[in-house]
């Protein structure tokens, strides 16, 4: 598990207005809590430092050596990170204090590895689970859970119970949860005729009948004149 260093400062002013000023000044409001702490701690971190750390770990699972001004340094993890839905800037961070000898629960991304045999027969690989929760010591959190689908034919699948994980890592999901499945190709269905075409097909016989009727009336009138 990679570790990064980030500086933090105590945050005394709280509230929406104070948080807005922090963000405009290039900081992110944060709160630190978790095992080994008597009370929560309100902090501020530089936004660019957080973004730089996250750019090296897309899953967000990393140990952060937090250097707090005027206080004790701590090892933490990003627990909850909230972003602005429009600007995609970080709005707030929940930091969890970590004790290196105590297990934690983290979400780990699932990566599909290999080419399924079923693809050669028109099968479709469907990944049902993108992340899985695991429990382990902080230093044992895997970067990802790799699932090899090479041997999967059409109709075959892999579930949580089929996974093999490193020693000390336990998945906190139901054994029956499907990770990936290879489905049969969808049968092609004949597309319905356009409305205009269908209408033309129905109307055509009537139009022909009207034409015959008109010719019949003209013939009758000609006979009367004679």
C-alpha angles and dihedrals in degrees: 000000000000118000126209132187123233130174122227137185131206113259114217101167112071135183138071095292094051092047090052091053091049092053092048088052093054098262134117122219113233141176125211122207141142143096117350094028125108093201141003119273123216113216144166126222132189109261093219091054092053094046091049091052092048092049089065093049116038092184091057091228105133138122112246121204098213115204106199116198110244092002147074120297115242140193110234143165131218103256102172126006118188121199133191106258092222107032095031089220119143111263102178141351132210110205122198119211110232129212108201094218095050125081121243134197117235137169113243124193119243117229122197112222128194134008116286117235089228091068090072088062097047096270123152123225111222119189107209099179123046097175136021130198115237134185122214144113113302094251092051098058106126121231089230143340108248116208116195111213098175095114097045116118127187110302094018123120144178123230134190090264090060095058124105114209134186118273113280095023118111126184114230096207134096112277090232095059110122116233100181137351135188110223130196118259114269113256115245113246121205108252116240118252117264114265092244092053093048091049092050091052092053097044098046097079091051091052090053092050092052090052092053091048092053091050090050092054092049091052091050093051090050091054092050091054090054 
